[in-house]
Amino acid sequence: MNKVPRVAFHTLGCKVNQQETDALAAMFCEKGYEIVDFAEKADVYVINTCTVTHLADRKSRQYIRRCMKTNPSARVVVMGCYAQAEHEEVAQIPGVSLVVGSSRKNRIVDWLDEENEQTVPAMKVVDINEQRVFEETGADSVIGRARAYLKIQEGCEQFCTYCIIPYVRGPVRSRTADNTLREAHKLIESGFKEIILTGIHVGAYGRDLGHDINLESLLAQLLKITPDVRWRLSSLEPTEVSPEMLELMVQYPNFCPHLHLPLQSGHNEILRAMHRPYTIEQYQEVVGLIRNKVPEIAITTDIMVGFPGETNEHFEAYLRFVQAIAFSDLHVFQYSARRGTPAAQFTGQVRAETKAKRSHVLIEAGRVLSDDYARRFIGRKLEVLVETDLPDGLCEGHSENYLTVRFGAESAKRGEVVPVRVRTVSQGICYGDDTVKKGGV
């Protein structure tokens, strides 16, 4: 009797990477592999890497070496953005069997079969700038998750001066509407009640497909034919929020009232240096239009500290702007110089300890804003997607407006959407009662 081969995965970086790993895991399952935890002994280890920061690069190398300690005879596949950017460096790491960049990931299982006796790393990295067609991967492959991610777009052409992603992900490529709808139906048939549309630059969806195809037209189709499934967008540039999109959010209750709009900086001088396509005045105007249409929408953001040339005066402006916008949550991160990006050559690089202090201040401000937003919903009912069972007998999930909610419900199952009455808020987390079990009180 032949032994069932075992495969383990580890994913670094963004939600797009996680979706790609999930899709690849399904391909391995179809080929007869058993999926095991990354800490266990496996025949094949797959590491989906990130290269947004130097720390991400270092973590990628650490995980490569970690799996070799677990099983020195295993075959190690290194794929993703770090592999794309530094494929020669990756190939020099002892134990690596296969190096795959940001494209052709759907061929990894076949390549492992072909290269079974390979004694040196097989290099499967191509020029990403030559890629012009969206690479199809299954969306019905999400394993053990309450919500599904449906990748609809690849690549970015924004070229912010701090960002390596356009260089490792290539130009914009969009999934066709027909293929997106087909994959959406597979996810729904699998029982998912929430699907997040994701990509490297989601707002650029359709630019390569034709004049009448864009994110709004795709959303309109999805929202109309799937009334029992709620839809969420992963991230949008503020300039990409259109009146048509807001009308869809008003018209369709299954379009989650939550938008993630990266700010990156709260000062126009730094925004220009970053090559961001808006001013703080334009950003504030967009937020005003959104809240005029959807008053209680959650607006979350990314903000960077320590960009070259950032002064104390710039930082104080960030802080005031963030508080004025009253975001419902902040993702704060520190600038990391990436070789090959323009900003890495800028003068005025900020000291590490200064970046750490500014990051701490913004994180604390974000916690206050998160609490303020969450408290608006005390005494009100939220529709919560059950995601996790906690040790203390509570369930945890996210509401339609992306609040983290914990509640006690013995009959609630992962993946269900449950009405919950919010009773209190602590550290940005809502605590409440299952209103089904409590009789709707």
Steps between C-alpha positions, in 0.01 A plus 500: 500500500647832391557766761281811468733796440473784751520871420520801734454870421607827654383837371656837568356838404167605361155345458572447131786272597269309734242452226768374265626255760146372558454445128829314478410284801190384316713403199724288723193333653373413152835330433463284810708694753411525867527853643675523837605781730823676408659390828449133411719276292397524135628379165449841339507846657361798312590850618310787341726799559465875540753774424323817613763559771847372590334325795277308258808389306669383819190312618479326164858374537434393858202286400698338220769395748242398763334238281839356405569441870166321533569271204839536326390267219186700414455688177463874557306726265555875536252714311364855495633852514834442676568210264420728205720785618797298628475163325877452474539567872220255582654231281822518703322405825584135578205265459292704254361277223282732293491879463182651350435873472174694492354318200441139390434388858221276375764275338694422818356153560579395143852642523566301817406184311725594207795600717476207739866405466635856480808552720526878448215751532273518198456866404153590368515879515406706194500871417188618683467806277423276205194347668178630346233241588345425841618166631200287589497321834205338669300702750316204648813396685481689828577245768375540857396864468174675580527757222632459149736716299433524130794637304381708207809697404879485488773761461542872566613795288483774764876495578492673837860593572526280812340187356666197343173330404464630140847362428420150630131468408505659155231684303125495565326176398132440575295184533215499251152562637383157381784320679448709812129415509575131450747494788261701718228237449746226602572683823132551571427132431773419753298690761682832536284790618762772452736547208773763478607623158875530508795585279818704492315810373131411514382843383685447172281199420390492136742758361648231278169339401300767319319832533181365659667277758600637839469423870153657522361290215641183656364589843155570356484148355625330815274691739190444292528124452621415853266677746576254783877551484671812622780658300796704617783682320854446626643847426442798272689814416292798620485634143329177389187538716237598245139621540393179324675290763334686784161460333558125493578504871177685570295280267631159608502404871748219421771754404682540832516863624875497540772651281874477553655814348880521538609850605875435544571860602305789649708775337498611136877547480561138598215375279667666199833341588325164527337549159154450646216610267311736736534782751374493858225741391386257231515211745287690751251590227464134399439398862233769527323371188512143632356590838232714341376189318577239768517688832614215727744335264830376641798665333835340577841598369874439472741771608879501478742668739863585437492565126818683390479870580221458756539762775334541838274761339394251233426239764291739709299575186445125448369466851258792468374376164443144624302631795298734278403218263409278798595170341349187650840328496860573404771273364823680587832387357851636481672591176755244385739590219477249216785464256385591150240756609555877459442580869792281602727766345322799658685716749362556849464135603333491845670331794357166614427618855311802366287278278425271795388790721276648231353159426414453868322838517290425191413151618374643829297761312354222287391307809309803626331545162410131483336518843312817406359340186408171669315672786256650252350152465439420867139383535467431129484181300782400265518210256812306598680238294616233747871437443664368818412309816680653797618302807263683737187375325458806279485522123675771304432645159461816300188705442397637162686824587808301604475536874649213699217351706515239776189331634373184665299269276504126557335420167698738279717335238799634313395660174149591616378860516340560840313810629671632814394779735804703612508551878843647566830593333852439630821578313322530170320165537122480527346254747140396462223242508381262233161662436365177351566309822392794717175545316601824330530712815 
